[in-house]
Amino acid sequence: MSYTIPIEKSTQSRLGEIDFENLPFGRILTDHMFEMDYLDGEWTNIGIRPVKPMQLSPVNLALHYGQSIFEGMKASIDADGHPLLLRPEMHAKRMNLSAERMCMPTIPEELFIEALEKLVYLEKDWIPKISGSALYIRPIMFAADEFIGVAPGEKYKFFILTLPVGPYYSKPISLLTEQKYVRAVDGGIGEAKTAGNYAASLLPAKLAKKKGYDQIMWMDAHEFKYIQEVGTMNLFFVFKDKVVTPATDGSILKGITRDCFIKILSSWGHRVEERKISIDEVIDAYDLGDLVEVFGSGTAAVSTQVSKITHKSKHLVFSEDRWTLSKKLKTYLNNLRAGNLTDDFGWIVKLEEEAFV
Ligand SMILES: Cc1ncc(COP(=O)(O)O)c(C=O)c1O
């Protein structure tokens, strides 16, 4: 199905004011955004319009009870100037999974993708050309009702925002296993990309920073034994004979980079296991010399190497010469995103002019 998405163009572009050599992350919006409202059981008021501030009632339901979900993805540009998206349908599906868990309306996948493609094509001059830079895309939905009371909203707002961001040079991170706080518990909302999960992580992350660590390694909420994920990344443990990533059991986010890495690694002949992995298994393998490297996967940094893991009084230290697979994966995915490789997996959506005139 093709949707009619009217475009109201801004009268004055801010593009000329942007210093593409020095882009801060998450602070510069492009000229336009996609917008729609959910009213009386259907999505309406659909359109691409100039970005503008919005008015919010002090009794906005999402502010009080947290019905707010979002996505995070990137658009890049190939050498011929075509905008490229990586697996947009996966983001549409995950947005709807989050919506279902948070008792919010779903969005027809075709509408989500069409809105995304139209907006990115309109803003294609905002896609940074510097290698590693990208146009960050932030779809967000929240309850728009104006009353106080714990109940699912009946009105929702959905936006897609686009922000040019600089190259994300991730430096290796040190991790502290969390022994008191939990991010998510099975049966909870850990698998949803919802605001509350990030709010829950702030205090423990702040305390870990005070102790000199970059991030928390979240553990399961029952025994503090099984590893979940890190900040805004999924985790991979590279052993001599296999690669293990924690299974998505409902309490961790089903990362799209994670899924890409599993498929790329398998195609390279690696044995990849998605299963429970305990901190004890990781420590034992480290002591035996069987653990080669540990890295995180996520849209922002693609892969991020782990330089240290501390669990109680035990320190696992990884030196730079171990980081082989994480670097290879990052280079591969960045090249795929830049249109420099054959798209063997069929993940890249190229936005061609003819579709948008
Ligand atoms: C909690 C959490 N885990 C993992 C990820 C990685 O997911 P993706 O690879 O889809 O960016 C993210 C980033 O969105 C996240 O916020």
The ligand as an SDF file (V2000), in Angstrom:
LIG
                    3D

 16 16  0  0  0  0  0  0  0  0999 V2000
   19.6010   -1.0930   25.5950 C   0  0  0  0  0  0  0  0  0  0  0  0
   20.1670   -1.2870   24.2330 C   0  0  0  0  0  0  0  0  0  0  0  0
   20.7430   -2.4600   23.9280 N   0  0  0  0  0  0  0  0  0  0  0  0
   21.2630   -2.7020   22.6990 C   0  0  0  0  0  0  0  0  0  0  0  0
   21.2340   -1.7370   21.7190 C   0  0  0  0  0  0  0  0  0  0  0  0
   21.7850   -2.0320   20.3510 C   0  0  0  0  0  0  0  0  0  0  0  0
   20.7350   -2.1410   19.4370 O   0  0  0  0  0  0  0  0  0  0  0  0
   20.9420   -1.7800   17.9010 P   0  0  0  0  0  0  0  0  0  0  0  0
   22.0270   -2.6600   17.4200 O   0  0  0  0  0  0  0  0  0  0  0  0
   19.6260   -2.0800   17.2810 O   0  0  0  0  0  0  0  0  0  0  0  0
   21.3230   -0.3430   17.8370 O   0  0  0  0  0  0  0  0  0  0  0  0
   20.6600   -0.4790   22.0030 C   0  0  0  0  0  0  0  0  0  0  0  0
   20.6220    0.5740   20.9860 C   0  0  0  0  0  0  0  0  0  0  0  0
   19.6060    0.8800   20.4620 O   0  0  0  0  0  0  0  0  0  0  0  0
   20.0990   -0.2530   23.2830 C   0  0  0  0  0  0  0  0  0  0  0  0
   19.5470    0.9210   23.5750 O   0  0  0  0  0  0  0  0  0  0  0  0
  1  2  1  0
  2  3  1  0
  2 15  2  0
  3  4  2  0
  4  5  1  0
  5  6  1  0
  5 12  2  0
  6  7  1  0
  7  8  1  0
  8  9  2  0
  8 10  1  0
  8 11  1  0
 12 13  1  0
 12 15  1  0
 13 14  2  0
 15 16  1  0
M  END
$$$$
